[in-house]
Amino acid sequence: MMAANQLLALGIISVALAFLAVNVQALKTQRYQMEQAVIVNRLAKEASQEIRDGQNQVILTRAGYTALGTKAGVQVKQGAKVILEVRP
């Protein structure tokens, strides 16, 4: 009887640890995505601010992202992939 209770307790603890590990990984992924979103939005803001201040064209690069700002709008790319596009 004692061994059965111990096995049940071990099973419950194992499931709880697995659940915790999955949630920790999900939180790490979510944090990374949010940090990348902050970088992208900040680049777009900086590029649009420089355009508003009178620049005709702006190219900013940070953390693997490139922001291209013109009077027609701002694009933030990662390589060839457009991540964010803002038009006036």
PDB file of N, CA, C and O in Angstrom, chain B, residues numbered from 101:
ATOM      1  N   MET B 101       0.827  -1.190   0.000  1.00  0.00           N
ATOM      2  CA  MET B 101       0.000   0.000   0.000  1.00  0.00           C
ATOM      3  C   MET B 101       0.873   1.255   0.000  1.00  0.00           C
ATOM      4  O   MET B 101       0.577   2.223  -0.702  1.00  0.00           O
ATOM      5  N   MET B 102       1.954   1.235   0.794  1.00  0.00           N
ATOM      6  CA  MET B 102       2.845   2.381   0.883  1.00  0.00           C
ATOM      7  C   MET B 102       3.532   2.627  -0.461  1.00  0.00           C
ATOM      8  O   MET B 102       3.681   3.779  -0.869  1.00  0.00           O
ATOM      9  N   ALA B 103       3.949   1.575  -1.150  1.00  0.00           N
ATOM     10  CA  ALA B 103       4.617   1.716  -2.440  1.00  0.00           C
ATOM     11  C   ALA B 103       3.665   2.301  -3.477  1.00  0.00           C
ATOM     12  O   ALA B 103       4.088   3.107  -4.306  1.00  0.00           O
ATOM     13  N   ALA B 104       2.403   1.920  -3.450  1.00  0.00           N
ATOM     14  CA  ALA B 104       1.421   2.447  -4.397  1.00  0.00           C
ATOM     15  C   ALA B 104       1.236   3.948  -4.184  1.00  0.00           C
ATOM     16  O   ALA B 104       1.159   4.707  -5.151  1.00  0.00           O
ATOM     17  N   ASN B 105       1.165   4.373  -2.939  1.00  0.00           N
ATOM     18  CA  ASN B 105       1.025   5.803  -2.639  1.00  0.00           C
ATOM     19  C   ASN B 105       2.253   6.588  -3.098  1.00  0.00           C
ATOM     20  O   ASN B 105       2.142   7.697  -3.620  1.00  0.00           O
ATOM     21  N   GLN B 106       3.422   5.990  -2.893  1.00  0.00           N
ATOM     22  CA  GLN B 106       4.650   6.657  -3.305  1.00  0.00           C
ATOM     23  C   GLN B 106       4.729   6.759  -4.829  1.00  0.00           C
ATOM     24  O   GLN B 106       5.172   7.776  -5.363  1.00  0.00           O
ATOM     25  N   LEU B 107       4.301   5.709  -5.524  1.00  0.00           N
ATOM     26  CA  LEU B 107       4.294   5.747  -6.989  1.00  0.00           C
ATOM     27  C   LEU B 107       3.302   6.789  -7.504  1.00  0.00           C
ATOM     28  O   LEU B 107       3.586   7.506  -8.463  1.00  0.00           O
ATOM     29  N   LEU B 108       2.150   6.864  -6.867  1.00  0.00           N
ATOM     30  CA  LEU B 108       1.154   7.865  -7.255  1.00  0.00           C
ATOM     31  C   LEU B 108       1.710   9.273  -7.030  1.00  0.00           C
ATOM     32  O   LEU B 108       1.559  10.142  -7.889  1.00  0.00           O
ATOM     33  N   ALA B 109       2.344   9.497  -5.894  1.00  0.00           N
ATOM     34  CA  ALA B 109       2.939  10.805  -5.601  1.00  0.00           C
ATOM     35  C   ALA B 109       4.041  11.137  -6.605  1.00  0.00           C
ATOM     36  O   ALA B 109       4.144  12.274  -7.066  1.00  0.00           O
ATOM     37  N   LEU B 110       4.857  10.151  -6.941  1.00  0.00           N
ATOM     38  CA  LEU B 110       5.916  10.356  -7.923  1.00  0.00           C
ATOM     39  C   LEU B 110       5.329  10.698  -9.289  1.00  0.00           C
ATOM     40  O   LEU B 110       5.850  11.562  -9.994  1.00  0.00           O
ATOM     41  N   GLY B 111       4.258  10.026  -9.655  1.00  0.00           N
ATOM     42  CA  GLY B 111       3.588  10.322 -10.927  1.00  0.00           C
ATOM     43  C   GLY B 111       3.042  11.738 -10.963  1.00  0.00           C
ATOM     44  O   GLY B 111       3.179  12.434 -11.969  1.00  0.00           O
ATOM     45  N   ILE B 112       2.426  12.165  -9.877  1.00  0.00           N
ATOM     46  CA  ILE B 112       1.871  13.521  -9.810  1.00  0.00           C
ATOM     47  C   ILE B 112       2.983  14.560  -9.891  1.00  0.00           C
ATOM     48  O   ILE B 112       2.849  15.564 -10.590  1.00  0.00           O
ATOM     49  N   ILE B 113       4.071  14.322  -9.181  1.00  0.00           N
ATOM     50  CA  ILE B 113       5.202  15.254  -9.218  1.00  0.00           C
ATOM     51  C   ILE B 113       5.811  15.301 -10.617  1.00  0.00           C
ATOM     52  O   ILE B 113       6.186  16.372 -11.095  1.00  0.00           O
ATOM     53  N   SER B 114       5.912  14.155 -11.271  1.00  0.00           N
ATOM     54  CA  SER B 114       6.465  14.110 -12.630  1.00  0.00           C
ATOM     55  C   SER B 114       5.604  14.911 -13.599  1.00  0.00           C
ATOM     56  O   SER B 114       6.129  15.663 -14.420  1.00  0.00           O
ATOM     57  N   VAL B 115       4.293  14.756 -13.509  1.00  0.00           N
ATOM     58  CA  VAL B 115       3.385  15.508 -14.380  1.00  0.00           C
ATOM     59  C   VAL B 115       3.498  17.003 -14.092  1.00  0.00           C
ATOM     60  O   VAL B 115       3.510  17.814 -15.019  1.00  0.00           O
ATOM     61  N   ALA B 116       3.579  17.369 -12.824  1.00  0.00           N
ATOM     62  CA  ALA B 116       3.700  18.782 -12.454  1.00  0.00           C
ATOM     63  C   ALA B 116       5.002  19.381 -12.992  1.00  0.00           C
ATOM     64  O   ALA B 116       5.004  20.509 -13.484  1.00  0.00           O
ATOM     65  N   LEU B 117       6.098  18.643 -12.904  1.00  0.00           N
ATOM     66  CA  LEU B 117       7.379  19.136 -13.415  1.00  0.00           C
ATOM     67  C   LEU B 117       7.354  19.279 -14.934  1.00  0.00           C
ATOM     68  O   LEU B 117       7.888  20.245 -15.479  1.00  0.00           O
ATOM     69  N   ALA B 118       6.735  18.322 -15.614  1.00  0.00           N
ATOM     70  CA  ALA B 118       6.617  18.413 -17.071  1.00  0.00           C
ATOM     71  C   ALA B 118       5.782  19.637 -17.457  1.00  0.00           C
ATOM     72  O   ALA B 118       6.134  20.366 -18.384  1.00  0.00           O
ATOM     73  N   PHE B 119       4.680  19.855 -16.744  1.00  0.00           N
ATOM     74  CA  PHE B 119       3.824  21.014 -16.987  1.00  0.00           C
ATOM     75  C   PHE B 119       4.608  22.305 -16.769  1.00  0.00           C
ATOM     76  O   PHE B 119       4.496  23.242 -17.560  1.00  0.00           O
ATOM     77  N   LEU B 120       5.390  22.357 -15.712  1.00  0.00           N
ATOM     78  CA  LEU B 120       6.204  23.528 -15.412  1.00  0.00           C
ATOM     79  C   LEU B 120       7.230  23.778 -16.517  1.00  0.00           C
ATOM     80  O   LEU B 120       7.417  24.917 -16.945  1.00  0.00           O
ATOM     81  N   ALA B 121       7.890  22.727 -16.975  1.00  0.00           N
ATOM     82  CA  ALA B 121       8.905  22.869 -18.018  1.00  0.00           C
ATOM     83  C   ALA B 121       8.293  23.397 -19.313  1.00  0.00           C
ATOM     84  O   ALA B 121       8.880  24.255 -19.972  1.00  0.00           O
ATOM     85  N   VAL B 122       7.125  22.893 -19.676  1.00  0.00           N
ATOM     86  CA  VAL B 122       6.449  23.359 -20.890  1.00  0.00           C
ATOM     87  C   VAL B 122       6.085  24.835 -20.753  1.00  0.00           C
ATOM     88  O   VAL B 122       6.271  25.608 -21.693  1.00  0.00           O
ATOM     89  N   ASN B 123       5.571  25.227 -19.597  1.00  0.00           N
ATOM     90  CA  ASN B 123       5.178  26.622 -19.396  1.00  0.00           C
ATOM     91  C   ASN B 123       6.375  27.560 -19.369  1.00  0.00           C
ATOM     92  O   ASN B 123       6.290  28.679 -19.874  1.00  0.00           O
ATOM     93  N   VAL B 124       7.479  27.130 -18.794  1.00  0.00           N
ATOM     94  CA  VAL B 124       8.686  27.960 -18.782  1.00  0.00           C
ATOM     95  C   VAL B 124       9.166  28.191 -20.209  1.00  0.00           C
ATOM     96  O   VAL B 124       9.540  29.309 -20.563  1.00  0.00           O
ATOM     97  N   GLN B 125       9.159  27.148 -21.029  1.00  0.00           N
ATOM     98  CA  GLN B 125       9.576  27.291 -22.425  1.00  0.00           C
ATOM     99  C   GLN B 125       8.633  28.217 -23.181  1.00  0.00           C
ATOM    100  O   GLN B 125       9.082  29.038 -23.981  1.00  0.00           O
ATOM    101  N   ALA B 126       7.339  28.095 -22.940  1.00  0.00           N
ATOM    102  CA  ALA B 126       6.365  28.971 -23.598  1.00  0.00           C
ATOM    103  C   ALA B 126       6.590  30.428 -23.196  1.00  0.00           C
ATOM    104  O   ALA B 126       6.487  31.323 -24.035  1.00  0.00           O
ATOM    105  N   LEU B 127       6.892  30.669 -21.936  1.00  0.00           N
ATOM    106  CA  LEU B 127       7.161  32.033 -21.476  1.00  0.00           C
ATOM    107  C   LEU B 127       8.433  32.600 -22.104  1.00  0.00           C
ATOM    108  O   LEU B 127       8.481  33.781 -22.448  1.00  0.00           O
ATOM    109  N   LYS B 128       9.460  31.769 -22.253  1.00  0.00           N
ATOM    110  CA  LYS B 128      10.690  32.222 -22.909  1.00  0.00           C
ATOM    111  C   LYS B 128      10.417  32.607 -24.354  1.00  0.00           C
ATOM    112  O   LYS B 128      10.908  33.628 -24.834  1.00  0.00           O
ATOM    113  N   THR B 129       9.632  31.788 -25.046  1.00  0.00           N
ATOM    114  CA  THR B 129       9.287  32.070 -26.438  1.00  0.00           C
ATOM    115  C   THR B 129       8.480  33.359 -26.543  1.00  0.00           C
ATOM    116  O   THR B 129       8.739  34.190 -27.414  1.00  0.00           O
ATOM    117  N   GLN B 130       7.516  33.522 -25.666  1.00  0.00           N
ATOM    118  CA  GLN B 130       6.687  34.724 -25.672  1.00  0.00           C
ATOM    119  C   GLN B 130       7.526  35.969 -25.381  1.00  0.00           C
ATOM    120  O   GLN B 130       7.329  37.008 -26.011  1.00  0.00           O
ATOM    121  N   ARG B 131       8.442  35.873 -24.449  1.00  0.00           N
ATOM    122  CA  ARG B 131       9.304  37.012 -24.123  1.00  0.00           C
ATOM    123  C   ARG B 131      10.172  37.384 -25.321  1.00  0.00           C
ATOM    124  O   ARG B 131      10.324  38.566 -25.627  1.00  0.00           O
ATOM    125  N   TYR B 132      10.743  36.390 -26.003  1.00  0.00           N
ATOM    126  CA  TYR B 132      11.566  36.649 -27.181  1.00  0.00           C
ATOM    127  C   TYR B 132      10.747  37.364 -28.256  1.00  0.00           C
ATOM    128  O   TYR B 132      11.208  38.338 -28.850  1.00  0.00           O
ATOM    129  N   GLN B 133       9.530  36.876 -28.499  1.00  0.00           N
ATOM    130  CA  GLN B 133       8.677  37.492 -29.513  1.00  0.00           C
ATOM    131  C   GLN B 133       8.335  38.932 -29.147  1.00  0.00           C
ATOM    132  O   GLN B 133       8.302  39.804 -30.015  1.00  0.00           O
ATOM    133  N   MET B 134       8.086  39.180 -27.883  1.00  0.00           N
ATOM    134  CA  MET B 134       7.763  40.541 -27.442  1.00  0.00           C
ATOM    135  C   MET B 134       8.975  41.459 -27.559  1.00  0.00           C
ATOM    136  O   MET B 134       8.828  42.624 -27.928  1.00  0.00           O
ATOM    137  N   GLU B 135      10.162  40.960 -27.254  1.00  0.00           N
ATOM    138  CA  GLU B 135      11.378  41.761 -27.400  1.00  0.00           C
ATOM    139  C   GLU B 135      11.614  42.116 -28.862  1.00  0.00           C
ATOM    140  O   GLU B 135      12.016  43.236 -29.176  1.00  0.00           O
ATOM    141  N   GLN B 136      11.362  41.157 -29.762  1.00  0.00           N
ATOM    142  CA  GLN B 136      11.522  41.421 -31.190  1.00  0.00           C
ATOM    143  C   GLN B 136      10.505  42.459 -31.662  1.00  0.00           C
ATOM    144  O   GLN B 136      10.831  43.321 -32.477  1.00  0.00           O
ATOM    145  N   ALA B 137       9.282  42.378 -31.156  1.00  0.00           N
ATOM    146  CA  ALA B 137       8.249  43.355 -31.520  1.00  0.00           C
ATOM    147  C   ALA B 137       8.645  44.754 -31.061  1.00  0.00           C
ATOM    148  O   ALA B 137       8.402  45.729 -31.772  1.00  0.00           O
ATOM    149  N   VAL B 138       9.247  44.863 -29.891  1.00  0.00           N
ATOM    150  CA  VAL B 138       9.702  46.170 -29.397  1.00  0.00           C
ATOM    151  C   VAL B 138      10.787  46.723 -30.314  1.00  0.00           C
ATOM    152  O   VAL B 138      10.768  47.908 -30.644  1.00  0.00           O
ATOM    153  N   ILE B 139      11.725  45.890 -30.726  1.00  0.00           N
ATOM    154  CA  ILE B 139      12.800  46.332 -31.622  1.00  0.00           C
ATOM    155  C   ILE B 139      12.217  46.827 -32.938  1.00  0.00           C
ATOM    156  O   ILE B 139      12.593  47.894 -33.423  1.00  0.00           O
ATOM    157  N   VAL B 140      11.300  46.057 -33.517  1.00  0.00           N
ATOM    158  CA  VAL B 140      10.697  46.415 -34.804  1.00  0.00           C
ATOM    159  C   VAL B 140       9.929  47.728 -34.686  1.00  0.00           C
ATOM    160  O   VAL B 140      10.087  48.616 -35.524  1.00  0.00           O
ATOM    161  N   ASN B 141       9.111  47.855 -33.667  1.00  0.00           N
ATOM    162  CA  ASN B 141       8.315  49.074 -33.501  1.00  0.00           C
ATOM    163  C   ASN B 141       9.186  50.291 -33.212  1.00  0.00           C
ATOM    164  O   ASN B 141       8.894  51.390 -33.683  1.00  0.00           O
ATOM    165  N   ARG B 142      10.240  50.102 -32.451  1.00  0.00           N
ATOM    166  CA  ARG B 142      11.145  51.211 -32.152  1.00  0.00           C
ATOM    167  C   ARG B 142      11.868  51.671 -33.417  1.00  0.00           C
ATOM    168  O   ARG B 142      12.034  52.871 -33.641  1.00  0.00           O
ATOM    169  N   LEU B 143      12.297  50.716 -34.243  1.00  0.00           N
ATOM    170  CA  LEU B 143      12.941  51.078 -35.509  1.00  0.00           C
ATOM    171  C   LEU B 143      11.985  51.869 -36.395  1.00  0.00           C
ATOM    172  O   LEU B 143      12.369  52.882 -36.980  1.00  0.00           O
ATOM    173  N   ALA B 144      10.742  51.406 -36.493  1.00  0.00           N
ATOM    174  CA  ALA B 144       9.748  52.105 -37.312  1.00  0.00           C
ATOM    175  C   ALA B 144       9.507  53.516 -36.776  1.00  0.00           C
ATOM    176  O   ALA B 144       9.389  54.466 -37.551  1.00  0.00           O
ATOM    177  N   LYS B 145       9.435  53.649 -35.472  1.00  0.00           N
ATOM    178  CA  LYS B 145       9.216  54.966 -34.855  1.00  0.00           C
ATOM    179  C   LYS B 145      10.387  55.896 -35.140  1.00  0.00           C
ATOM    180  O   LYS B 145      10.186  57.056 -35.497  1.00  0.00           O
ATOM    181  N   GLU B 146      11.610  55.393 -34.984  1.00  0.00           N
ATOM    182  CA  GLU B 146      12.789  56.224 -35.226  1.00  0.00           C
ATOM    183  C   GLU B 146      12.868  56.653 -36.686  1.00  0.00           C
ATOM    184  O   GLU B 146      13.193  57.803 -36.983  1.00  0.00           O
ATOM    185  N   ALA B 147      12.572  55.724 -37.599  1.00  0.00           N
ATOM    186  CA  ALA B 147      12.614  56.059 -39.025  1.00  0.00           C
ATOM    187  C   ALA B 147      11.543  57.086 -39.369  1.00  0.00           C
ATOM    188  O   ALA B 147      11.815  58.040 -40.098  1.00  0.00           O
ATOM    189  N   SER B 148      10.334  56.904 -38.858  1.00  0.00           N
ATOM    190  CA  SER B 148       9.259  57.858 -39.160  1.00  0.00           C
ATOM    191  C   SER B 148       9.555  59.226 -38.545  1.00  0.00           C
ATOM    192  O   SER B 148       9.205  60.254 -39.125  1.00  0.00           O
ATOM    193  N   GLN B 149      10.190  59.243 -37.388  1.00  0.00           N
ATOM    194  CA  GLN B 149      10.553  60.520 -36.756  1.00  0.00           C
ATOM    195  C   GLN B 149      11.571  61.271 -37.607  1.00  0.00           C
ATOM    196  O   GLN B 149      11.465  62.487 -37.773  1.00  0.00           O
ATOM    197  N   GLU B 150      12.552  60.558 -38.145  1.00  0.00           N
ATOM    198  CA  GLU B 150      13.554  61.210 -38.990  1.00  0.00           C
ATOM    199  C   GLU B 150      12.929  61.731 -40.279  1.00  0.00           C
ATOM    200  O   GLU B 150      13.311  62.796 -40.765  1.00  0.00           O
ATOM    201  N   ILE B 151      11.974  60.991 -40.837  1.00  0.00           N
ATOM    202  CA  ILE B 151      11.266  61.461 -42.032  1.00  0.00           C
ATOM    203  C   ILE B 151      10.470  62.722 -41.686  1.00  0.00           C
ATOM    204  O   ILE B 151      10.476  63.693 -42.443  1.00  0.00           O
ATOM    205  N   ARG B 152       9.796  62.702 -40.556  1.00  0.00           N
ATOM    206  CA  ARG B 152       9.014  63.860 -40.124  1.00  0.00           C
ATOM    207  C   ARG B 152       9.923  65.071 -39.858  1.00  0.00           C
ATOM    208  O   ARG B 152       9.504  66.217 -40.023  1.00  0.00           O
ATOM    209  N   ASP B 153      11.162  64.805 -39.447  1.00  0.00           N
ATOM    210  CA  ASP B 153      12.111  65.892 -39.186  1.00  0.00           C
ATOM    211  C   ASP B 153      12.747  66.445 -40.458  1.00  0.00           C
ATOM    212  O   ASP B 153      13.560  67.367 -40.384  1.00  0.00           O
ATOM    213  N   GLY B 154      12.391  65.899 -41.629  1.00  0.00           N
ATOM    214  CA  GLY B 154      12.856  66.481 -42.880  1.00  0.00           C
ATOM    215  C   GLY B 154      13.730  65.606 -43.750  1.00  0.00           C
ATOM    216  O   GLY B 154      14.049  66.005 -44.870  1.00  0.00           O
ATOM    217  N   GLN B 155      14.132  64.440 -43.295  1.00  0.00           N
ATOM    218  CA  GLN B 155      14.925  63.545 -44.137  1.00  0.00           C
ATOM    219  C   GLN B 155      14.053  63.021 -45.282  1.00  0.00           C
ATOM    220  O   GLN B 155      12.857  62.799 -45.097  1.00  0.00           O
ATOM    221  N   ASN B 156      14.645  62.826 -46.453  1.00  0.00           N
ATOM    222  CA  ASN B 156      13.893  62.264 -47.580  1.00  0.00           C
ATOM    223  C   ASN B 156      13.846  60.746 -47.522  1.00  0.00           C
ATOM    224  O   ASN B 156      12.848  60.129 -47.893  1.00  0.00           O
ATOM    225  N   GLN B 157      14.933  60.157 -47.054  1.00  0.00           N
ATOM    226  CA  GLN B 157      15.012  58.699 -46.957  1.00  0.00           C
ATOM    227  C   GLN B 157      15.886  58.341 -45.760  1.00  0.00           C
ATOM    228  O   GLN B 157      16.896  58.991 -45.490  1.00  0.00           O
ATOM    229  N   VAL B 158      15.473  57.297 -45.051  1.00  0.00           N
ATOM    230  CA  VAL B 158      16.202  56.858 -43.862  1.00  0.00           C
ATOM    231  C   VAL B 158      16.360  55.347 -43.927  1.00  0.00           C
ATOM    232  O   VAL B 158      15.417  54.631 -44.263  1.00  0.00           O
ATOM    233  N   ILE B 159      17.553  54.867 -43.606  1.00  0.00           N
ATOM    234  CA  ILE B 159      17.787  53.430 -43.473  1.00  0.00           C
ATOM    235  C   ILE B 159      18.440  53.207 -42.114  1.00  0.00           C
ATOM    236  O   ILE B 159      19.522  53.723 -41.836  1.00  0.00           O
ATOM    237  N   LEU B 160      17.768  52.434 -41.279  1.00  0.00           N
ATOM    238  CA  LEU B 160      18.282  52.102 -39.950  1.00  0.00           C
ATOM    239  C   LEU B 160      18.386  50.589 -39.836  1.00  0.00           C
ATOM    240  O   LEU B 160      17.513  49.863 -40.311  1.00  0.00           O
ATOM    241  N   THR B 161      19.452  50.119 -39.208  1.00  0.00           N
ATOM    242  CA  THR B 161      19.637  48.682 -39.027  1.00  0.00           C
ATOM    243  C   THR B 161      19.929  48.402 -37.562  1.00  0.00           C
ATOM    244  O   THR B 161      20.740  49.075 -36.925  1.00  0.00           O
ATOM    245  N   ARG B 162      19.240  47.380 -37.044  1.00  0.00           N
ATOM    246  CA  ARG B 162      19.467  46.990 -35.652  1.00  0.00           C
ATOM    247  C   ARG B 162      18.997  45.551 -35.460  1.00  0.00           C
ATOM    248  O   ARG B 162      17.902  45.186 -35.888  1.00  0.00           O
ATOM    249  N   ALA B 163      19.825  44.746 -34.819  1.00  0.00           N
ATOM    250  CA  ALA B 163      19.480  43.377 -34.404  1.00  0.00           C
ATOM    251  C   ALA B 163      18.925  42.534 -35.549  1.00  0.00           C
ATOM    252  O   ALA B 163      18.001  41.746 -35.350  1.00  0.00           O
ATOM    253  N   GLY B 164      19.484  42.696 -36.742  1.00  0.00           N
ATOM    254  CA  GLY B 164      19.042  41.879 -37.868  1.00  0.00           C
ATOM    255  C   GLY B 164      17.834  42.429 -38.609  1.00  0.00           C
ATOM    256  O   GLY B 164      17.356  41.804 -39.555  1.00  0.00           O
ATOM    257  N   TYR B 165      17.333  43.583 -38.197  1.00  0.00           N
ATOM    258  CA  TYR B 165      16.192  44.224 -38.849  1.00  0.00           C
ATOM    259  C   TYR B 165      16.671  45.493 -39.541  1.00  0.00           C
ATOM    260  O   TYR B 165      17.588  46.164 -39.067  1.00  0.00           O
ATOM    261  N   THR B 166      16.038  45.815 -40.670  1.00  0.00           N
ATOM    262  CA  THR B 166      16.351  47.032 -41.399  1.00  0.00           C
ATOM    263  C   THR B 166      15.073  47.821 -41.604  1.00  0.00           C
ATOM    264  O   THR B 166      14.077  47.288 -42.094  1.00  0.00           O
ATOM    265  N   ALA B 167      15.101  49.092 -41.228  1.00  0.00           N
ATOM    266  CA  ALA B 167      13.956  49.976 -41.439  1.00  0.00           C
ATOM    267  C   ALA B 167      14.286  50.920 -42.581  1.00  0.00           C
ATOM    268  O   ALA B 167      15.329  51.574 -42.581  1.00  0.00           O
ATOM    269  N   LEU B 168      13.389  50.984 -43.554  1.00  0.00           N
ATOM    270  CA  LEU B 168      13.521  51.898 -44.677  1.00  0.00           C
ATOM    271  C   LEU B 168      12.364  52.877 -44.603  1.00  0.00           C
ATOM    272  O   LEU B 168      11.200  52.491 -44.721  1.00  0.00           O
ATOM    273  N   GLY B 169      12.690  54.137 -44.410  1.00  0.00           N
ATOM    274  CA  GLY B 169      11.656  55.159 -44.306  1.00  0.00           C
ATOM    275  C   GLY B 169      11.739  56.132 -45.455  1.00  0.00           C
ATOM    276  O   GLY B 169      12.821  56.608 -45.800  1.00  0.00           O
ATOM    277  N   THR B 170      10.594  56.432 -46.052  1.00  0.00           N
ATOM    278  CA  THR B 170      10.464  57.453 -47.086  1.00  0.00           C
ATOM    279  C   THR B 170       9.196  58.238 -46.785  1.00  0.00           C
ATOM    280  O   THR B 170       8.479  57.938 -45.830  1.00  0.00           O
ATOM    281  N   LYS B 171       8.924  59.251 -47.614  1.00  0.00           N
ATOM    282  CA  LYS B 171       7.687  60.014 -47.444  1.00  0.00           C
ATOM    283  C   LYS B 171       6.462  59.122 -47.670  1.00  0.00           C
ATOM    284  O   LYS B 171       5.374  59.440 -47.190  1.00  0.00           O
ATOM    285  N   ALA B 172       6.626  58.010 -48.397  1.00  0.00           N
ATOM    286  CA  ALA B 172       5.508  57.100 -48.683  1.00  0.00           C
ATOM    287  C   ALA B 172       5.213  56.153 -47.527  1.00  0.00           C
ATOM    288  O   ALA B 172       4.166  55.506 -47.513  1.00  0.00           O
ATOM    289  N   GLY B 173       6.121  56.062 -46.558  1.00  0.00           N
ATOM    290  CA  GLY B 173       5.883  55.191 -45.414  1.00  0.00           C
ATOM    291  C   GLY B 173       7.162  54.554 -44.904  1.00  0.00           C
ATOM    292  O   GLY B 173       8.264  54.883 -45.344  1.00  0.00           O
ATOM    293  N   VAL B 174       6.991  53.645 -43.975  1.00  0.00           N
ATOM    294  CA  VAL B 174       8.127  52.960 -43.348  1.00  0.00           C
ATOM    295  C   VAL B 174       7.915  51.459 -43.452  1.00  0.00           C
ATOM    296  O   VAL B 174       6.827  50.951 -43.182  1.00  0.00           O
ATOM    297  N   GLN B 175       8.967  50.761 -43.845  1.00  0.00           N
ATOM    298  CA  GLN B 175       8.966  49.297 -43.857  1.00  0.00           C
ATOM    299  C   GLN B 175      10.095  48.809 -42.974  1.00  0.00           C
ATOM    300  O   GLN B 175      11.207  49.334 -43.022  1.00  0.00           O
ATOM    301  N   VAL B 176       9.803  47.800 -42.164  1.00  0.00           N
ATOM    302  CA  VAL B 176      10.840  47.144 -41.380  1.00  0.00           C
ATOM    303  C   VAL B 176      10.926  45.719 -41.894  1.00  0.00           C
ATOM    304  O   VAL B 176       9.928  44.999 -41.934  1.00  0.00           O
ATOM    305  N   LYS B 177      12.138  45.317 -42.290  1.00  0.00           N
ATOM    306  CA  LYS B 177      12.347  43.994 -42.876  1.00  0.00           C
ATOM    307  C   LYS B 177      13.361  43.205 -42.068  1.00  0.00           C
ATOM    308  O   LYS B 177      14.240  43.757 -41.407  1.00  0.00           O
ATOM    309  N   GLN B 178      13.203  41.894 -42.148  1.00  0.00           N
ATOM    310  CA  GLN B 178      14.221  40.974 -41.646  1.00  0.00           C
ATOM    311  C   GLN B 178      14.640  40.171 -42.861  1.00  0.00           C
ATOM    312  O   GLN B 178      13.933  39.260 -43.292  1.00  0.00           O
ATOM    313  N   GLY B 179      15.794  40.516 -43.409  1.00  0.00           N
ATOM    314  CA  GLY B 179      16.180  39.947 -44.692  1.00  0.00           C
ATOM    315  C   GLY B 179      15.267  40.529 -45.761  1.00  0.00           C
ATOM    316  O   GLY B 179      15.155  41.748 -45.889  1.00  0.00           O
ATOM    317  N   ALA B 180      14.609  39.655 -46.534  1.00  0.00           N
ATOM    318  CA  ALA B 180      13.678  40.108 -47.568  1.00  0.00           C
ATOM    319  C   ALA B 180      12.236  40.129 -47.075  1.00  0.00           C
ATOM    320  O   ALA B 180      11.345  40.600 -47.781  1.00  0.00           O
ATOM    321  N   LYS B 181      12.007  39.626 -45.881  1.00  0.00           N
ATOM    322  CA  LYS B 181      10.639  39.512 -45.344  1.00  0.00           C
ATOM    323  C   LYS B 181      10.215  40.817 -44.673  1.00  0.00           C
ATOM    324  O   LYS B 181      10.896  41.312 -43.775  1.00  0.00           O
ATOM    325  N   VAL B 182       9.088  41.367 -45.115  1.00  0.00           N
ATOM    326  CA  VAL B 182       8.546  42.581 -44.506  1.00  0.00           C
ATOM    327  C   VAL B 182       7.862  42.194 -43.200  1.00  0.00           C
ATOM    328  O   VAL B 182       6.923  41.399 -43.194  1.00  0.00           O
ATOM    329  N   ILE B 183       8.337  42.760 -42.099  1.00  0.00           N
ATOM    330  CA  ILE B 183       7.794  42.471 -40.775  1.00  0.00           C
ATOM    331  C   ILE B 183       6.713  43.483 -40.408  1.00  0.00           C
ATOM    332  O   ILE B 183       5.694  43.129 -39.814  1.00  0.00           O
ATOM    333  N   LEU B 184       6.945  44.753 -40.768  1.00  0.00           N
ATOM    334  CA  LEU B 184       6.007  45.821 -40.419  1.00  0.00           C
ATOM    335  C   LEU B 184       6.025  46.854 -41.524  1.00  0.00           C
ATOM    336  O   LEU B 184       7.087  47.212 -42.032  1.00  0.00           O
ATOM    337  N   GLU B 185       4.854  47.330 -41.894  1.00  0.00           N
ATOM    338  CA  GLU B 185       4.746  48.389 -42.892  1.00  0.00           C
ATOM    339  C   GLU B 185       3.742  49.416 -42.386  1.00  0.00           C
ATOM    340  O   GLU B 185       2.624  49.080 -41.997  1.00  0.00           O
ATOM    341  N   VAL B 186       4.173  50.684 -42.402  1.00  0.00           N
ATOM    342  CA  VAL B 186       3.320  51.774 -41.936  1.00  0.00           C
ATOM    343  C   VAL B 186       3.269  52.823 -43.034  1.00  0.00           C
ATOM    344  O   VAL B 186       4.300  53.262 -43.544  1.00  0.00           O
ATOM    345  N   ARG B 187       2.060  53.213 -43.385  1.00  0.00           N
ATOM    346  CA  ARG B 187       1.871  54.255 -44.401  1.00  0.00           C
ATOM    347  C   ARG B 187       1.135  55.433 -43.772  1.00  0.00           C
ATOM    348  O   ARG B 187       0.302  55.259 -42.883  1.00  0.00           O
ATOM    349  N   PRO B 188       1.461  56.650 -44.256  1.00  0.00           N
ATOM    350  CA  PRO B 188       0.780  57.832 -43.695  1.00  0.00           C
ATOM    351  C   PRO B 188      -0.691  57.892 -44.077  1.00  0.00           C
ATOM    352  O   PRO B 188      -1.394  58.822 -43.683  1.00  0.00           O
TER     353      PRO B 188
END
